[in-house]
């Protein structure tokens, strides 16, 4: 292969990368750990996703390097556990944003003080947006503290969007609440939050369920993708994947976003 052919091929590959970047696919998945079976499933999931947003990877801060090593993607991640405290019981929590190395967009990690929130700025061809991966506290009306924590995480997202002057926002992850629960404090909070900040949920009406209890088989829609109203018409092909080789009790949700506003 001569130098001219190599140069033409290189230009073609770069062009393909840019074309791919006009539409990006975002998948959100609560993996319930990062063992061998979860790694295998995430590697399968990433084939059809440009971004994979993980919740509950259960990794300590000293183990976060495993995400990049095992998945061969760029990673921005946080541990759900305090690195300065002795761990008692099983590991828990954690969020991560992973994206393909060959993806034709610029991704800039954004620091956050919350261990339930991981954010990045995604610069597409014509506009940029704040991408927020969230793992929310459990939905319980018995705990006002949980509701306040839930609300504070949402406020953190809006503060980051204002600091970085982001007019477009994508929030995805395990919200730990079914938006059809009329008596839930968390549901009320998220609906008020969306109304106040001009956001819309993409998973309403498109998804049957995303969580199935291994104890009693009860199903609910806990995992969501929420976007700014000015992005809503750019979102398509929202779906949930109920795969037999997914051993988490959560199913991944995937959506496609057109990057040409």
Secondary structure by P-SEA (a helix, b strand, c coil): ccaaaaaaaaaaaaaaaaaaacbbbbbbbbcccccaaaaaaaaaaaccccbbbbccccccccccaaaaaacccccccccccccccccccbbbbbbbbbbbccccbbbbbbbbccccbbbbbbbcccbbbbbbbbbccccccccaaaaaaaaaaaaaaaaaaaaacccbbbbbccccccccccccaaaaaaaaaaaaaccccccccccccccccccccccccccccccccccccccccccccccccccccbbbbbbbbcccc
